[in-house]
Structure formats: structure tokens, C-alpha cells
Amino acid sequence: MLLEIHNLAVEVEGKQVLKNVNLSIAEGETHVLLGPNGAGKSTLFMTILGFPKYHVTNGSIIFKGKDITNLSTAERVKLGMGVSFQNPPAIRGISVENLLKYESGQNEEDELNPRMKSLADKLKFNDDFLKRDVNLGFSGGEVKRSEVLQLLAQRPDFTMFDEPDSGVDIENVELIAEELNVILDKQKKISERKRAGLLITHLGYILNFVKADKAHILMNGEIACSGNPDEILNDVRENGFKGCVNCAQCTQ
């Protein structure tokens, strides 16, 4: 397993948000996390990343066989974690181009390497855009594409995507999904895939373009059920999250 979460309980500002969460994601797998607003999806996301506001009161997080429960966010990223935020902050004074150079191991004074330049072109970012400060004045679609471009530079072994299909039009969703499939090794044979991911989504629209291996529903701070992504998503659309969970429990 690339990522293993065991009996995880988390408090945020003294309030328990997650309890007894168990989740395992193997190399080459893509999992999707669904759930209503306030279920704890973002809390799980931030806890895996190691944000200090999210206090682990029980359980452990294992990444690449190493207990990372008490490691800093920077240490987790160095081990091979990547993230695409739903609403990332603007960073004044740092251009998209210089951030890409840093993430791909280049010096600031060097020309952007041909691989990154080609990827930027593919994601419809011209030279003028690359000179802009990160996320400053970006549209929703530009923010999402910029996040994906940064991940392509970083090449993480495990990536979390927070609502990659929210706030963008169909053209941008298809463009973003194409590169998500690259990040997640979807262009390779199943036996050759190494990179894995966790997609957090509310509507599940991104699953029309990125195939997930397993879906989980998070409700009231716990993973209520897991299974085939298509079946779970169809049940959610027909019966809502609570109805889907009840149906899954009845058939166990």
C-alpha cells in the first residue's frame, strides 16, 4: 500500500471531526471520496497533508511504509505527496514560471525547460501568463489549470485533488482531466502504474473523464461505505448519500 490510514480520529479547534477512519490506497490506484457538506472530506484532506490546525487524537497515517502522522507538511511533500487545492491562495511576488522552475528543479535564471514549456502550451498558458504572479487575478479555470501544471512539474507519487471539477466550464474540465490522467499514470497499463491519487468531489462530474478504482462515502466523520465508483455514484444520485449508505449496509 502506498497510503494507509488506521483508526484515524481528528479534532479541529477542540471539536472532533473525524473518528475511526480507515483507508488504504495502493500504488497505481485512484480513489474518490464523496460526501455531503460538513462530512469531514476537507478535514481528512488537510490531515493527510499535515496541516497543524488538524490535530490527530488517535490512529496513524502511513505513507510508503513510513509513519508520517507527526511529520510536517514540507516533509510529506518531500516524500512524494502533491496537492491541488480547491481555492489556493494568491502568491504575490512569485511568478508562475519561477514556481514551475523551482518545482521541476531548475534555477530561477534558467530558461523554462522544454518539457514544462510544452505542458504550459498544452494547458493554454502563454508566455505573458507565465510571468503573472501565482493565482493573482486568475479565473476559476486558470486556477485549476495552474494547479495541474504545478503538479506536472512536481511529479508526486501520491496526489490529492480537492474538487477539481468545481467552478470550471466543460472545456476546462476536459482539459484538466486529460492531464489528471497523466499525473495518475492512466496512460500506462494497469500493471505498470505507480502513481496514485485521491479525488475529493461533491458532484462526481470529474469521474466522467477520470476513471476511479474505488469510491468511499464519508458521513459524520466516518467512512460509511466503499465500493465501485459507478455504482456508488448512481446510488447517490438516486437516493442521496444517506440512502446510498443504507442500501450498501443492507446488502452487506
N, C-alpha and C positions, 0 to 999 in steps of 0.2 A: 504493500500500500504506500502511496505517495503521501497522503494525508490521512491521519486517524484522529478522531475526536472521541474521547471517552468520558461519559458521565459528566459532561460539562455544565456547570452552573455559573451564572454571571450576574453581578449586580451593577447597576448604573446609578450613581448618586444615592446609594443606600437602598435602592429598590431592586428586587430580584426580577430579572427579565427572562433569563434562560434557566432551564432546570433539566438535568439529566439528558442532555443532547448527545447522541451517538451518531457518528457519521464517518464513513470510510470511502476514500476515492483512490482508485488505483492509477498507476501510470497509464496514460493514453485515454482515460475516461473523461467524459464531460457530464456533469450532473447539473440539474436545475433545481432551484429552491423556490417554491411557491408559498403563498400565504397571504392572509388579509393584512391590512394596515395595522401596525401595532403588534404583530405577532412575534417580532424579535428577529426578523431577517437581517436588518441592518446591524443589529447588535452582534449577531453571530459573525457577520462580515468583518466588523471592526475588531472583534475579539481575536479572530484568526490573524488579523494584521498586527495585533499587539498594541492598539491604542490604549494609553494609560487610564483613560476615563472608564474603561470597561474592566471591572475587577473580577477576576476568576476566583470564585469561592470554593469550587470543587471541580475535580476532573483534570484532564490533561489534553494538550494538543501536541501530536507527534507529526513531524514533517521530515521525510526522508530518513526515518528511523531515529530522529533526534527529538528529544523533548524540548519544545520551544515555548512552553507555557509562560515562562518568565523572561523570555528574550525581548529585546526592544524591536520596534518596527524595522529599524535600519538593519539589524542583524537578520531578521526574517527575509528581508528583500535580498540581502547578500547571499542567502541560502538558495534563492531562486523563486521567490514569490513576486507576483506582479498584480496590479490592480487597475481597474478602470472605474472611476467614481461616477456616480450619477450627476453630482454637481460639484466638480472640482473647483478649487479656488483660483482666482487670477493671480499671476505672479509678476509683479512689476519689476522691470529691470532685467528680466531674463527672456531672451527671445526663444521662440520655438526651435529655431535652428541650433542655438547653443545648447539647449536642453537635449536635443537629439544627439548632438556630438558627445555630450557627457555620458548619456545612457548607452551609446554604442562604443565608448572607449576612445573617442577622438580628443585631440587638443582643440581648444577654442579657436586658435589661429589657423587651423587647417580648413581646407575646403570640405564641405559636407560630402561624405563618401558616396560613390555612385549608387550603391545599394539603397541608401536612405533617400537619395535624391529621386531615384526611380519610384520608391514607395510613396514619397510625397506627391509625386506627379499622379500616381495611380489613385491617391485619395483626394485629388483635385486641389492640392496646395501648391501655389506658385511661389516664386522667389519673394515677392512682396509679402505674402502671408507668412513665410518662414521668418521674416525679420520682425514680425509683430511680437509683443510680449505675450507670454503664455496665457491663454484664455481671456485676455483683456478685450472686452467688446465683442467676443465671439458669439455667433448664433448657436442655437442648440445643436444643429448638425455639425458645425465646425468644432464645437467642444468634443463631441463624441468621436469624430474622425481624428482629432488631435490626440485624444487618449489612446486610440487604437494605434496610431503612428508611433507614439512613445513606447507602447508595448512591443511593437515590431522591432524597435531599436534595442529594447532591453532583452528580449527573448527569454522570458521567465519559464521555469519548468511547471509552475502552477499559477494560474491566473484566475482572479475573481472579477466578475463583471456585474456591476450594480445597475440594474435597469438599462441595459444597452439599447433598448428599443423605445425608451420614453422620450417624448419631446422632439422626435425627428420624423421627417416625412418618409414615404415609401422608398424614394430613390436613395436617401441616405441610409436607411435600414439595410437595403440590399447591398450597398457598397460596404458598410461596416461589417455585415455578416460575412461577406466574402473574405475579408481579412481576419475576422474571428476564426474562421475555419482554418486559415493558415497558422494562426497563433496556436490553435488546438490540434495541429497535425492531422486535420481531417483529410488532407490531400494524400496522405500515406495509407498503406494497407493497415488494417486493424492491428496486426501483429507487430508492426513497425512503429506504432505511435508511442511516444514517450511523454509528451506534454499533456497536462490535464487542466481542467477548469471547473469552476462553479459559477453558474449564471443565476443571479437573483432577478426575478421578473414578476411583475404583478399581473400582466395581461397574457404573457406567454407568446406574444406575436413573433418574437425573435426565433422561436422554435420552428417556424415555417422555413427558416433559412439555415439554421444551425442545428444539427441532429444531436440530441442528448441521449446518453445511455441509461440514465436513471433520473427519476423525479422524486422530490420529497416535499411534503406539505408541513410547514411549521405553523403550529397554532398554540396559543397560550404558552409560549416559551418552550415547547417540546416538539419534536418531530412526530407528528401524529400518524403518518403513513408514508410508505415509499413504494415505488413500482415503475411500471412502464410509462414513460412521459406522455405518449399519445393518449393512453387510456385515462391517466390521471387528469390530464388537461381537459379531455372531453367530459369527464365526470364533473369537474369543477364548473365548466360552462353550463352543464345541465342542472346541477344540483347545488352549486355553491361549494365553498370549502368545507363547511360543516357536513353537508350532505355527502360529499365525496368521502370524507373521513369515516362517517358512519357506515357507508356502503363497503368501504375497504375492510373495516373491522368485522362486519357481518360475514364477509367471505373468507376470513382467515381461519 
